[in-house]
Amino acid sequence: MKLTVVGCSGSFPSADSACSSYLVEADGFRLLLDMGNGALGELQRHIGLYDLDAVLLSHLHADHCVDMCAYFVARYYRYDGGMPDPIPVYGPEGTETRLATAYGEEPDDKSMSEVFDFRTLTPGTFGVGPFTVRTDRVSHPVEAFAFRVEHGGRSLTYSGDTGPCESLLGLAEGVDLFLCESSFTYGKEDVPGLHLNGREAGEHAARAGVHRLVLTHIPPWTDPQVSLVDARATYSGPVELARSGAVYEL
């Protein structure tokens, strides 16, 4: 299983990275976790425009899903070879309406379903290609999910956006790689049920017994080095900052 960080900036793109998007590959199958602002352009550095097999959207804030509108254009209006077959897109209830509205269409019985096979997420376990995916709701102002993706005895967990919560601990238990948001700065921001800071990300990693922690979704106004130091204060295992283009072989 291979993980490529397509984009890792929180809230809006930075000068160095698009917003949240992570490519997971195994056995020739390509699964994308989120497609935030700027992600579609960066994705083409790693795979072809029509090589995706499925998409999981953690929640419907723009920095995690808005480039799906651009991807709709690319698939719907494909000139060379015609419109490709629809691919599965898993997201919270209302994903199709949200994306169609963002694109500027009046949602109807078709909307974007000619290129995307929309499927509503609920807590539980399901298969996507060669992967086993376990998902649960996490703590955020809108309906939001974290994902545990497993293949061939290896595992990774992506937190999506969340404040501290027990469900995230359950999904992260013993994983090989924990891709965890670290939006806030410890001692500076404290908004319940919104985001984690570096210290809290480290605490979750330690409690879950993960093997490796990668901090992500750090907004451009947050000092990533502070988040890194704070995470290391509460988690003794390997920890690093996500960066656009980084590749992890699991």
C-alpha positions as CSV (number, residue, x, y, z in Angstrom):
1,M,0.0,0.0,0.0
2,K,1.4,3.4,-1.0
3,L,0.3,6.8,0.3
4,T,1.0,10.0,-1.6
5,V,0.4,13.4,0.0
6,V,-1.3,15.4,-2.9
7,G,-2.1,18.3,-0.7
8,C,-1.9,19.0,3.1
9,S,-2.6,22.7,3.7
10,G,-5.5,23.5,6.1
11,S,-8.3,25.9,5.4
12,F,-6.9,27.3,2.1
13,P,-3.9,26.5,-0.1
14,S,-0.4,27.7,1.0
15,A,2.4,28.7,-1.3
16,D,3.7,25.2,-0.9
17,S,0.7,23.0,-0.9
18,A,-2.9,22.5,-2.1
19,C,-5.5,21.7,0.5
20,S,-6.3,18.2,1.8
21,S,-5.9,15.3,-0.6
22,Y,-4.2,11.9,-0.2
23,L,-3.8,9.2,-2.8
24,V,-3.7,5.6,-1.6
25,E,-2.7,2.9,-4.1
26,A,-2.5,-1.0,-4.0
27,D,-2.9,-3.7,-6.6
28,G,-3.3,-1.1,-9.4
29,F,-6.3,0.5,-7.6
30,R,-6.2,4.3,-6.9
31,L,-8.3,5.7,-4.0
32,L,-8.3,9.4,-3.2
33,L,-9.1,10.7,0.3
34,D,-10.5,14.2,-0.1
35,M,-10.0,16.7,-3.0
36,G,-9.7,20.2,-1.6
37,N,-8.7,23.5,-3.2
38,G,-5.9,23.0,-5.7
39,A,-5.7,19.3,-5.4
40,L,-6.8,18.3,-8.9
41,G,-3.8,20.1,-10.4
42,E,-1.4,18.5,-8.0
43,L,-2.9,15.1,-8.5
44,Q,-1.9,15.1,-12.1
45,R,1.7,15.2,-11.0
46,H,1.2,11.6,-9.7
47,I,-1.4,9.9,-11.9
48,G,-3.3,10.5,-15.0
49,L,-6.5,12.6,-14.9
50,Y,-8.7,9.6,-15.5
51,D,-6.8,7.1,-13.5
52,L,-8.8,7.4,-10.2
53,D,-10.9,4.5,-9.2
54,A,-12.8,5.9,-6.2
55,V,-13.0,8.9,-3.9
56,L,-13.7,9.2,-0.2
57,L,-14.8,12.7,1.1
58,S,-14.4,13.1,4.8
59,H,-16.8,16.1,5.0
60,L,-18.2,18.9,2.8
61,H,-16.1,21.9,3.8
62,A,-14.5,23.5,0.6
63,D,-10.9,22.7,1.6
64,H,-11.8,19.0,1.5
65,C,-14.1,18.7,-1.5
66,V,-14.3,21.7,-3.8
67,D,-12.0,20.5,-6.5
68,M,-14.6,17.7,-7.2
69,C,-16.3,20.5,-9.1
70,A,-13.3,20.9,-11.4
71,Y,-13.0,17.1,-11.7
72,F,-16.7,16.9,-12.8
73,V,-15.8,19.3,-15.7
74,A,-12.8,17.1,-16.6
75,R,-14.8,13.9,-16.7
76,Y,-18.1,15.3,-18.1
77,Y,-16.5,17.3,-21.0
78,R,-13.7,14.8,-21.8
79,Y,-13.1,15.3,-25.5
80,D,-10.6,12.5,-26.2
81,G,-12.3,9.2,-25.7
82,G,-15.6,10.5,-24.5
83,M,-17.1,10.6,-21.0
84,P,-15.5,7.9,-18.7
85,D,-17.7,5.5,-16.7
86,P,-18.9,6.9,-13.3
87,I,-16.6,6.3,-10.3
88,P,-17.7,5.7,-6.8
89,V,-17.7,8.8,-4.6
90,Y,-18.4,8.2,-0.9
91,G,-19.4,11.2,1.2
92,P,-21.7,12.5,3.9
93,E,-25.4,12.8,3.2
94,G,-26.1,15.5,0.7
95,T,-22.7,15.3,-1.1
96,E,-24.2,15.4,-4.6
97,T,-26.4,18.4,-3.8
98,R,-23.5,20.3,-2.1
99,L,-21.1,19.8,-5.1
100,A,-23.8,20.6,-7.7
101,T,-24.7,23.8,-5.9
102,A,-21.0,24.8,-5.6
103,Y,-20.6,24.1,-9.3
104,G,-23.6,26.4,-10.1
105,E,-26.2,23.9,-11.2
106,E,-29.7,23.5,-10.0
107,P,-29.5,20.0,-8.4
108,D,-31.9,17.5,-10.1
109,D,-32.3,13.8,-10.5
110,K,-29.1,13.7,-12.6
111,S,-26.8,16.5,-11.4
112,M,-23.3,15.0,-11.3
113,S,-24.4,11.4,-11.3
114,E,-23.4,10.9,-14.9
115,V,-19.8,10.9,-13.9
116,F,-19.9,10.2,-10.1
117,D,-21.6,7.3,-8.5
118,F,-22.5,8.9,-5.2
119,R,-22.7,6.7,-2.1
120,T,-23.6,8.0,1.4
121,L,-21.2,7.3,4.2
122,T,-22.4,5.8,7.5
123,P,-20.3,4.4,10.4
124,G,-19.1,0.9,9.6
125,T,-16.9,-1.2,7.3
126,F,-17.0,-1.6,3.6
127,G,-14.8,-2.7,0.7
128,V,-13.4,-0.3,-2.0
129,G,-11.4,-2.2,-4.6
130,P,-8.7,-4.1,-2.7
131,F,-9.1,-2.0,0.4
132,T,-11.1,-2.5,3.5
133,V,-12.3,0.8,4.8
134,R,-13.7,1.4,8.3
135,T,-15.2,4.8,9.0
136,D,-16.8,6.6,11.9
137,R,-18.1,10.1,12.7
138,V,-15.7,12.5,14.3
139,S,-16.1,15.8,16.2
140,H,-16.6,18.7,13.8
141,P,-19.4,21.3,13.3
142,V,-20.6,19.5,10.1
143,E,-21.1,15.8,9.6
144,A,-17.5,14.5,9.3
145,F,-15.8,11.1,9.0
146,A,-12.3,9.7,9.7
147,F,-11.1,6.7,7.7
148,R,-9.1,3.6,8.5
149,V,-7.8,2.0,5.3
150,E,-6.3,-1.6,5.3
151,H,-4.7,-3.8,2.8
152,G,-2.4,-6.8,3.0
153,G,-2.0,-6.6,6.7
154,R,-1.0,-2.9,6.6
155,S,-3.1,0.0,7.8
156,L,-3.4,3.8,7.8
157,T,-5.9,6.2,9.4
158,Y,-6.8,9.6,8.2
159,S,-8.5,11.9,10.7
160,G,-10.2,14.3,8.4
161,D,-11.1,17.4,10.4
162,T,-11.9,16.8,14.1
163,G,-11.6,17.9,17.7
164,P,-10.6,15.3,20.3
165,C,-12.9,12.3,20.2
166,E,-13.0,8.6,21.2
167,S,-14.1,7.4,17.7
168,L,-10.8,8.6,16.2
169,L,-8.9,6.6,18.8
170,G,-10.8,3.5,17.8
171,L,-10.1,4.0,14.1
172,A,-6.4,4.7,14.8
173,E,-5.7,1.8,17.2
174,G,-2.4,0.2,16.2
175,V,-2.2,1.6,12.7
176,D,1.1,1.7,10.8
177,L,0.6,5.3,9.8
178,F,-1.7,7.9,11.4
179,L,-2.3,10.9,9.2
180,C,-3.7,13.3,11.8
181,E,-4.9,16.9,11.5
182,S,-3.1,19.5,13.6
183,S,-4.8,22.8,12.8
184,F,-4.5,24.6,16.1
185,T,-1.6,25.8,18.2
186,Y,-1.5,24.5,21.8
187,G,-2.2,27.4,24.2
188,K,-3.4,29.7,21.5
189,E,-6.7,28.3,20.1
190,D,-9.2,26.3,22.0
191,V,-12.5,25.9,20.2
192,P,-14.3,22.7,21.3
193,G,-15.3,20.2,18.7
194,L,-13.5,21.8,15.8
195,H,-9.8,20.9,15.4
196,L,-6.8,19.3,17.1
197,N,-3.5,20.9,18.1
198,G,-0.1,19.2,17.9
199,R,-0.2,18.2,21.5
200,E,-3.6,16.6,21.1
201,A,-2.6,14.8,17.9
202,G,0.3,13.3,19.8
203,E,-1.9,12.3,22.7
204,H,-4.3,10.5,20.3
205,A,-1.3,8.8,18.6
206,A,0.1,7.6,21.9
207,R,-3.3,6.4,23.3
208,A,-4.0,4.5,20.1
209,G,-0.5,2.9,19.9
210,V,0.2,4.0,16.4
211,H,3.5,3.2,14.8
212,R,4.0,6.5,13.0
213,L,2.4,9.9,13.2
214,V,2.2,12.4,10.3
215,L,0.8,15.8,11.1
216,T,-1.4,17.4,8.4
217,H,-4.0,20.1,7.7
218,I,-1.8,22.8,9.2
219,P,-3.1,26.2,8.0
220,P,-0.7,28.7,6.5
221,W,-1.0,31.0,9.6
222,T,0.1,28.2,11.9
223,D,3.7,27.5,12.7
224,P,4.2,23.8,11.8
225,Q,7.4,23.6,13.8
226,V,5.5,24.4,17.0
227,S,3.0,21.7,16.1
228,L,5.8,19.3,15.6
229,V,7.4,20.1,19.0
230,D,4.1,19.9,20.7
231,A,3.3,16.5,19.2
232,R,6.7,15.1,20.2
233,A,6.0,16.2,23.8
234,T,3.1,13.7,24.0
235,Y,4.0,11.0,21.5
236,S,7.4,9.1,21.7
237,G,7.2,7.4,18.3
238,P,8.3,8.7,14.9
239,V,6.5,12.0,14.0
240,E,6.8,14.3,11.1
241,L,5.1,17.0,9.1
242,A,3.1,16.1,6.0
243,R,4.4,17.8,2.8
244,S,3.0,17.9,-0.7
245,G,4.5,15.1,-2.8
246,A,5.7,12.9,0.1
247,V,5.3,9.2,-0.5
248,Y,5.0,6.5,2.2
249,E,5.3,2.8,1.4
250,L,3.4,0.7,3.9
